[in-house]
Amino acid sequence: MTTATEFLDAFNNAFSNKDKSYLDPVLANNCMIHFTGLNETMTRQECLDWSETDFCAGMDNYVIVHDTADSIAGTHTAWGTSEDGDWKSKCFIFAKKTGDKITDWYVHARPLDD
């Protein structure tokens, strides 16, 4: 069973290396990424493409609060660069999974003040 930390590491490695090959094996074909604070959703392919942009540069400070065979939950920090400049956020994540694949990934981010 893929752990929550391994899933988060796949995202972090994809973002920090601008290489979707880290995420490709862990996202189910029908995977959807939901940004709850923005009311936006990405398909699997949109997420793979997005992982190779400069928008998110990395993630750290994982706190796993739930990790079972069918779901994970926790928090992490993330940072990057948007059209408005550099950003850093604290993110709550919840994901549904089947086997070693993510089927739904929910992110609720809040900006962190430096």
Helices and strands as residue ranges (DSSP letters): H 4-17, G 20-22, G 24-26, E 27-35, E 40-43, H 44-50, E 56-67, E 71-82, E 85-98, E 101-111
